[in-house]
Amino acid sequence: MVSEIKIPKLNIKYDCELPNKQLVLVGGGRQPSKDWLQKAVKGRTLWCIDHGVDICHELGIVPEMLLGDFDSCNNTSLQWAKDHGTIIETFDVHKDFTDTQAALKLAREKDAFCILTGALGKRFDHTYSTIFSFGNSAIRGCIADEQEAICFLHDNETITISADTFPKAISLLPISEKVTGVTTKGLYWELNEEELSQIKPYAVSNVLAEKHGTNSFTIGIAEGTLAVYICRQENQM
């Protein structure tokens, strides 16, 4: 039984069983470092989403599958993927869903835990769409690179997150209209059976409680969908 996910610089332990299959999806947002991505894909299947193939091409990491309408990726990168035997899944440009939403749907059908990278930074509208699409997809997974990470909690779930260094900030962001029974352990400002709402997202910029002497904390909820945001470094954001 898998209940713990290890990605570079972060461990996420769940109180429930996770899918055995694990995917790394590379989007077209901020590029993760080559070292981070190489470690993240070790032992996992790699997919690219449209412009994400440019990232993999630049870093020299060949994906198993490439998905998108290919309105934003470089033709040279697309040909590179084809030359290396990457499976190509093409969508119509005129569609009512994003490439990322299509990739998440396919990943859910594969019953896989998803680590989405190249998804933060750059355009706010893309980031907003990606976070809410991921959070509402009911898929197990996280969004991460070496600078930031977002984990998602659903009804009656608890996770313990351990970082290799002291995070700059930890924020709890409701994806559903409200999240009830929010309880934390290991944070400076603790919550105990609190309710968080989208219209008043005040649980931001928390930090670890140094008195515990560990770089880990635990979050649990009763009902709703909660995004747990971890900022590791701000200098390159």
N, C-alpha and C positions, 0 to 999 in steps of 0.2 A: 504494500500500500504506500502510495506517495502522498505525503502531507507537507513536505517542505521543498521550497524552490530556492535554489542558489544561483544568483546572478552576480556578475562582478560588483564587488563593494557592498552587496546587500543580500541578506537571507530573509526569506518570508516563510513563516511557519503557520499553517492553517490548522484549525481544529476539526477538519473534515478531510475525506479522501479526495484526491485530485486525479485528473486524467493522467495516464502513464505517458501518453504522447505529448511532446512539447515542441512548440513552434516558435521561431523568431521571425517576426515580420518587420521588414525595413520599409518605412515610408519615406516621403520626400521632404521632410522637415529638417531640423538641425541634424547635422551629421554626427553620429557617435565617433569616438576615436577608434582607430583600427585595433588597438589593443583591447578595448572594451568589447567590441563586436566579435573579435576572434574568440575571446573567452566566453562570451554569451552563447555563441553558436556551437560550442564544443558539445558533442553528443546530442545535438538538436537539429531539427529540420529547418532550413532557411528558405523563406519566401520573400520576394520583393513586391512592392506595390508601386507601379508606374515609375515616377521619378526616383524611387528608392533604388532602382537598378543602376542609376548613375553613381550612387554612393558605393554600391557593391563593386561596380566596375573600377572606380577610383582606388578602392581598397584592395582589389584583387581577390574578393571572396565570392565564389560562384554560388548563386541560389539554385535550389531545386525547382522552384516555380516562380514565374513572374506573372502578375495579374494587373490589369488596367485597361484604360482606353487609349493609353500612350499618347496623350495630348501634351504631356509635359516632359517626357524623358528624351534623352539624346538618342538619335538613330544609331550612332556608333555603339552606345551601350546596349541598345536593343539587339543589334547584330552580334555583339560580343556574347550576350547571353545565349542567343540561338546557336552560335558556334560551339558553345560549351555544353550543349545538350539540355539547357534549361527548358522546362515545360512552359509553354506560353498560353495563358488564358486571357482572351481579348474580349473587352466589353464595348458596346456601342457608346460613342461619345454623347449621343442624345439619350440620356437615361435619367431616371429620377432617384438615383442613389449614388453615393460616392464610391470611388475605388476602394477606400478603406472599409466602408460598410460591406461591400461585396466580399472582401477578403476575410472579414470577421465572420460573416455568414458561412463561408466555406470552411473556415477553421472550426466553427461550432459543429458543423456537420461531421467533421473529422473527429469530434470529441477530443480536442486538444487544449492544453494550457498554452496561452499565447503571451509572449513577451514582445510587445510592440515598441520599436525604437525608430528614430528618425521621424518622430511624431510631434515633437514640441518645438518651441521657438518659431521664428518666421511669422507667418500670417496668423492673427488672432482667430479669424473665422474658421480657418482650417483646424486650429488647435481646439477650439470650442466644439466643433462638430465631432472631432475625433474622440474627445473625452466623454461627451454625452453618448455617442454611438457605442463606445466600448462599455461604458457603465451600464447602459440599458440593454446590452446584447445578451445578458445572462451567461456570458462566456467567462471562464476562469482565466485570469491573467493579470498583467500589469503593463504599464507604459514606463519605459525607463531608458536612460543613458547614463553616462558617468557624472552628469550634473544634477539631474532631477529624476524622481520616480513617483509614480502614482499607482497605488494598489486599490482594489475595489472590494468592498464588503457588502454582502447581501443579507437577507433576513436570517437572524439567529446565528451569525457567524462571528468568530473571533480570530484575529491574527496577531502574531508576535513578529515584529520586524527588528532585525539586528543589522546595524551598519558598522562598517570598518572604522569609520571616524565619526566624531560628534556632528550631527546634522546642523546646518545653519538654521533651518526652520522646519516645523512639522505643522501641517494644517489639515483640518477635517472639513471637507466640502460636500454638502448634500447633493446627490445626483437626483434622487427622488424629491418630491415636494417637501417631505419632512422625513427625518430619521429619528426613531425613538430608541430609548434605552441605551444611549451612547455612554459607554464606561471606558475609562482609560486607566492604565497603570504604567508608571515610569516617566510621566511627563511632569513638567514644572507646574502647569496649571491643569489639575486633574478634573475629569468629568465623572459624575456618578449618576447613571440612569437619566441623563439629560436628553432633551429633544432639540435637534438642530433643524433649521428650516432654510429653504433656498432664499427666502426674502430677507433673511437676516443672518448671513454667513459670518458669524463672529469668531468662530474657533480657528483663527489663523495665527501664524507666527508663534506657535508654541515651541518649546525646546525640551530637551531631556532634563529630567531631574538629576542633577549631579550627585545627589546624596546616595543614589542607587549604585554608583560606581560602574555602570555598564552602558554600552551604547545600544540598548534594546528597550522596546516599549511594546505594550499590548493594547489593542483596541477591540472592543466588542460592541455589537448593536443587537437590538431586538427586532426591529422592523425597518425596512427601507433599503436604500442603496447609498453607500457612503464612499467617497473618494478620499483616500489617505495620501496626502501629498508630502514628499520629503525633498527638501532642497539641500543639496550637498555642497554646491559652490555657485557663486554668483558672478564671478569675475569675467566669465566668457558668455554669459547669457544675453 
